[in-house]
């Protein structure tokens, strides 16, 4: 899969997506990288530490988050995306679920859409003979950029969680197909911490291989999330070891990407896990 100017080859390697939040209220690093100069400084550090891709977000999606306007989100992320692309040779993902924000970000140089609602958040619109499709799916098709579709629900209410999470992802893929998004340009994210209970998050982490049934690359985003805090009874600032365990699990289960805050530590974990898998051969 080509993302920006880089070709990503999946199957034998797990890549690092470095998180760059330009928000005042993210659960882990809210407000730290809001000004553009600080965001660029942190982007440079993530790249030096080994990030293969940067994920830039302008609206916190932590539990109980306050939704902001598209205009405010654009004002936060567009200058940062443009500056990162002007200063560094690295693919950039934009973390948004709003079609108008995504199109502005794409115009500023974003190379990939990371949609936490998997094309299922914004109101659908009529599109010719194919019927109803989401605005975001149509926007993604218009740009031709690759996308990451994450599983999400407004409430963690399921009768049969393993079956229903796969059905939800299938619906996201059907929405993408209806809009004309090429299947070979799609990544899938199980959505750790979104629309799931503690036990359901653990199920996803234990059964990451189940998500490979769609034949698409998998991205795991578990860095510092509440499932780690609950398992270890630790605050956000002390969840790095737990995050590294999830990263190693991702490598062992064949995930294509891990989305993390601390790139250096997780890069080392990935390299070690991959060395063990190779067995010296």
WOPEBEL-V537681 format. One line per field, one symbol per residue. phi: phi as a letter, one per 20 degrees, with the letter a starting at -180 (. if undefined). psi: psi as a letter, one per 30 degrees, with the letter a starting at -180 (. if undefined). Layout:
phi = ???
psi = ???
This chain:
phi = .ecmededddpdbdeddeecedcecffdcgnfcfffffffffgffgfffofeadddcdcfdfgmfefdfgffffffefffgfffffdcebfcddebddfffffffffepgdbeddfdlmceegfcfclfenecegffffffffmffcdddfbbfcedbebggffffffffffffffffenffffddddcfmgncmbegffffgfffdgfffefemcfdddcdgmffgffffdlcfgfddfffffffffgfffenfeccdceefgffffffffffffffmne
psi = kkjbgkkkkkegkklkjkkjkilfglfehkfegekeeeeeeeeeeeeefgkfkkjkkfkkglkglkklleeeeefeeeeeeeeeeffkikkkkkjlgkeeeeeeeeffgkfkkjjfghggelkllkibffbklleeeeeeeefgllljjkkllekijkeieeeeeeeeeeeeeeeeeefgkkefgklkkfhkgjhkleeeeeeeeeheffffffglkkkkigjglfeeeeefhklefggeeeeeeeeeeeeefgkekkjlejeeefeeeeeeeeeeefgf.
